[in-house]
Amino acid sequence: MKKIHYTKPSITDLEIKYATDAATNGWGEKCYDYIYKFEDLFKKHLNIKYAMATSSCTGAMHIGLSALGISYEDEVILADINWIASAAPITYLGAKPVFIDILPDTWCIDPSKIEEAITPKTKAIIAVHIYGNLCEMDTIMKIAKKHNLYVIEDAAEAIGSIYKGKKAGSIADFGVFSFHGTKTITTGEGGMFVTNNKNLYEKVNILNSHGRNPKNPKQFWAETMGFKYKMSNIQAAIGCAQMERIDELILRKREIFFEYHNKLSKIDGLTMNPIPKDENTQYGYWMPTVIFDKKLRFDRDMLLHIFKNNNIDGRVFFYPLSSLPIFDEKKENQLSYFIFERGINLPSYHEIGKNQLYKTTKIIKDFTNAN
């Protein structure tokens, strides 16, 4: 029985061709060719001025926060429900993540909770577009301007999402993206830092080269302590091929979501990723997700066990970060503590077929009716 994966990359002969060329010829003077091309293609896609390919989205976040001057005892506000990679770079710099609750429809940060979390130590807000759903960026940007705070878009999962005509990641002081093998487009591992701020980009460029300033002709001279989160040329070659196919890849993710939605939306008490009402807003739907309301008897582990017995991959909803042993518990974030136990991510790899989608949705329907 063929496995129904929750996600895997779409790799064609084009990706293989470019990666082979990079492995064969992309050395010496050509060792950055695909990296520069990948960055240029990404800038054009986002309609943004500056982009820097990195080895991971986590690395992109780390150097970005560092370039903003986030440091010891500073506070950064973000939603409690997120993957740990959104919060970890804050701690790398000695700063403190401050977790607040989420909105019930988008599962993203609740703007109404931001102002009450702001203190004299607050320096930034991270807006994580979870699963490709979108944060309320207009409200967040207004709050940040009022309190003189930075805003960062964690768009790791939001390629293909557009907020009121602007592509996710292009709105805030800087944005970061992930190209992990599970994402809509991939380089295997990898990320991207993006911004319209020239000064910020130049700082990041220095930090990501072990503190070396490209304007200084002195070889191997580090003017500050930096990092190295650079992407390889071979990874970027795969990324170039993915960018040439990006419209196709985004469209397929949206098609998969709406097939699920058409099959599951009529079940009373079951909700999925929201469908935006604004005609200039759309979601990339990286990870179709179902939430089982309290009116439904629901055992997440039992459903995932049934999936596994039918050779189907399912994923749990992200845990509240404050529930992890490395942070202080914040059960006042009630929605965050409710939703993670009642949500699962559904298979959504690009090549999933109608039979696989039917099988997955039938199990959910049967499980809901049985409970």
N, C-alpha and C positions, 0 to 999 in steps of 0.2 A: 504494500500500500504506500503510494507516494506521499512523502511528508508535506504538510501544509505549513510552511515557515511563516513566522510572524513578520519577518522582513529579511531581505537579502538584496544585494546590489544587482542592477541590470547592466551586465557587461557584454559588449558586442565585439565584433571584429575591429571596430574603430578604436576602442580602448586598447585592445591587444596590439594593434598596429602602432599606436603612438607610444605605448610603454616599451615595445620592442625597439623602436627607433631611439628612445631616450636611453635604454640600456646599451644599445650598440654604439650610438654616436654622441650621446649627450654628456660629454666629458670635456675637461680642459676649458677652452673659451666658450663652449656651448653648454656648460653645466647649469646655467640659469635660464636657458632659452624657454623651456616649457613653463618654468615658474613665472617668468615675466608675462608670457602669453596667457597663462591661467588667470593671473591677477588682472590683466587687461580685460579679458572676457567677463570676469566677475564684476568689474567696475561698470562695464557697459550694461550688463544685466540689471544691476541695482541702480544705475544712473547716479553713481557716487564718485567722488574725486580720487579717493585713495584706498588702496587695498593691499594687504600684506598676507601672503600665504604662510601658514604656521603648521607645526607638527600636530597640533590638536586645538580644539576650541578652548579647552582649559588653559593652554598656553597663551592663546590670544587674549583671553580674559585677564590672565595674570599680568602680561606686559602692559595691557591697556590701563588696568587699575594702578599699576606702578607708575605709569607715565602721568596719570592724573594726580599723583602725589598721595594716594591713599596709603596710610601708614599706621603705626602703632597707636592703639586705642581709638582710632577713628571708627565710626559706625556706618554700615551700609545696609539699607533696607531692601528686603526682597520677600517674595511669597514663601510661605512655609512649605507648600507642596512643590517640590522641584527635585531634580537629580542633584546629587551632592556636588557635581562639577560646577554648579552655579555659585556655590558658597565657598568651596575649598580655596580658591585663589584669594578671597578676602582674608582668610586666616593665614595664608602664606606671608602676607604683608604685616601681620600682627594686628590687623583690624578685626572688628567684631561684626558678624552678620546678625541682623535684627529681623526676626521672622514675624510676618503678619499674615492674616487670613486671606482667603481667596474669594472671588466672586462665584456664585452658584452656577452661572451659565457658561462662562469661559474657562473657569478653573485657574485663571490668572490672578495676579495681585489685585486686591481690593483697594482702589484709590482712596476710598473714604477712611481707610485705616492708616494711611500713610502719615497724614499730618499729626495724628496723636502719637505716632512712634518717633517723630523727629525730636532730637535733642541738640544741644550745642555741639555734640561730637559727631553728628550726622554729616556725612560728606557726599553720599551718592545713593541713588535708587537703581536697582537692577530690575528691569522689566523682562521677565522670562516669558516668551511666547510658547507656552507649554503645548506639546503635541501639534504645533502649528496653529493653535488658537491664538488670538491676538489680544494683547493688553490694551487698555483704554489710554492710548498714547497722548491724546490732546490734554486730558485731565492731568496725567502724570507730568507732562512737560510744563503745564501751568503751575503745578505745585512746586516743581523743582525751581522754576524761575523765581517764584515768590520767596523761596527760602535759600536761593543761591546754591543749589545742589546740582551735581552732575547726574545725568541719566545714561544708563548703559542698556542696550537691547541685547539680551541673550536670545539670538535668533537661531540657535543650534538646530532647532527642529522646524524652523519656519521658512525654509526656502519654498517659494511659491505663494506665500501669504502676502497680501497687499492691504495696507491700512489707508483708507480714504485716498487712494491713488498713489500712495508712497509704499515702496516695497519694504517689508520688514527688515530691520537692521540698518536702514538708511535715515532714520528719523532722529535718533538720540545723539549724544556727544560721540559715542562710537558704538559699533555693533560687532558681534562675533557669531561665527557660523561653524558648524561641525560637518566634516565629511567622513565620519566613521562609516564602517561598512553597512550599518543599519539605516543610514540616512537616505533621503531622496536622491541626492547625488553623492558620490563617494570618491575618495582617493585611497581607500583602505583605512588609514588613519589620517587625520589632518583637520585643519581649521583655517579660518580667515578672519583677520582683523580689518574692519572698514570704518572710514570716517570721512567727513568733509572738512575737518580741521587740519590745516597744513602743519601747524606747530605741534599738534598732538601726534600726527603721523611721523614727523621727524624725530620726536622723542622716542616713539616706539621703534623706529628704524635703528636708532642707536642702541637702545636696550636689547633688541633682538640680535645684535651683532657683538655680544660680549662687551658692550659699552664703547664700541669703536664708532667714531663719527666719520661717515663717508666723505665729508668735506675736508677732513684733515688728511693731507698726503702722507703723513708719518705712518709707516707700515706697522701693524700689530700694536698700535698705541690705543690703550683703553682709557677713556677720560672719566668713566664711571663704572660701577659694578653692574654688569648686565646679565643677560640670559642667552640661551640659544634654543629657540623654538622654531627652527627653520624646517620647511618642507623640502623633501628631496625632489630632484628633477623628474625622476621616474613616477613618483606619486602625482606630480603636477601634470605629467603627460596624460595620465588617466583622467585627471580633472578636466583637462582641455577637451577630451572627447566627450565627457559628461556634459560640459557646458554647451557643446555643439548640439547636444540632444536635450537640453534642459526643458524646453517647452513640452516636448513629448513626455519626459519623465514626470513633470509637474501635472500635466493633464491626466496621466494614468493614475496618479495618486488620488486626484479628485474624482475620477470615474469610479475607483474602487470604493471610496467613501460613500458616494451617492448610491451605489448598488447596495451597500449595507443599509444605508438610511432608508431606502425604498422598501427593504425587506423587514426592517426592525422597528421603524418609527411608529407603527400602529400598535405596538405592544404597550398597554397601559402600565405606567410606572418605570418604563425604560427610556433613558435619554442618551443622546450621543453628542459629539462635538457640535457646537452651534453652527447655524447657517446665518451669516450676517445679513442684515436688512439693508444696509447702505450699498447702493449699486456700485460704488467705487472701492468696496472692500471685499476681499475674498480670502478664504483660508486654503493653505496648501495641503491640509489634512495628511500630514506625515503619518500619524498613527490613529486610525479610527478607534474610538473608545466608547464603551457602553458603561453607563452608571445605573445600578439597580436601586430604585427608590425604596424607602422604608416600608412602603405598602406591600412590597414583594419579599417573601422569605428568600434569603440569599446566603449561600455558603460559597464564597469565592474559591476556596481550596477544592471543594467538591467539583465545581464547574471546570476548573483547570485540570483536575484529575480525569474528568470525562474527556476533555480535549486531548489530553496525553494518550489516553487509551484509544483514541481515534486518530492518532498520529498528527495532531494539530498543535502547533505552538501557540500559546497565549502568554501574555505578560501581565503582571500585577500593576496596578496604578502606583505611581511613585509614593513613597512614604512621606509623611510630614518630616522635614529635616529635624525639627525640634524633638521628634520621637527617637532619634538616633542616640546612642550612648555618648557620643562626643559632644552633644549640645544639651542645654537645659530644656526640659520639657515645657511646652506652652499649650496646655490643653484648652486655654481660652480661645485658641484658633479652632473653633468648633467645627466649621465646615471642613477644614483640612483633615481633622481627625475622624470625621465621618466618611468622607468621600473615598479615601484610599482603600478602605475595607470593602467597598461596594462597587469598585470599578475594575475593568480589565481592558487591556489593549487587544485588538483583533488582528489576525494575519492580514498583511497588506503589501506583500512583495509584488513588484511590477508585473510578473508573469502569472499571478494567480488567475485561475480560470473560473468560469461560471459554476462549474461543478463543485469546485473547492469552496467558493463563496456560499453556494446553496447548502453544502454539508455543514459549514460552520454556523450559518444562521439557523438551520434546522435544529441543531443541538441546543442553541440558545433558546429557541422557541419551545422545544420540548422540555428543557430544564425549567423554564419560567412557568409553563403550564403545570408541571409536576410539583411545583413548590408554591 
